[in-house]
Amino acid sequence: MPQIVIYIVAFFIIFQSQYPNVQLAPLFTGSTIIGIVVGLALQDTLGNLFAGIALQADQPFQVGDVVSITNQGTGVVESVSWRGVKMRTFQNKLMVISNSVLGRETIEVAPKDNLNARIAKGSRAVQCSLSLAVR
């Protein structure tokens, strides 16, 4: 870290000695304003991206699993991407839920390949056994 500061200061000293008529303060102000505007504009996109990375790393559910998401509904997962999850409800409607929403909600998962159930809160999953009695 100290080396970076030294390089930056050295760059500005050399730049100012080569171009003494150039004012650097407006350049810093302009770049700061642009950085703030771009950061605010990309806030939701970056939130989805990082929530997507967390969901991809943990994989609390997979394509074909039946999921119930608090305040969103229940359905079968059709696809999982960095942006969101596509889920087909039992009324045959396609729901697209962003990863940032999934990171905040509680998700109940019924895997397609067994009768165990998983409950996920954000990117954390807990597995429990489920017993069914058939009459």
PyMOL commands that set and color helices and strands:
alter all, ss='L'
color gray80, all
select helices_A, chain A and resi 2-18+25-41+43-58+99-104
alter helices_A, ss='H'
color red, helices_A
select strands_A, chain A and resi 66-69+73-80+84-89+94-98+106-110+117-121+124-128
alter strands_A, ss='S'
color yellow, strands_A
deselect
rebuild
show_as cartoon
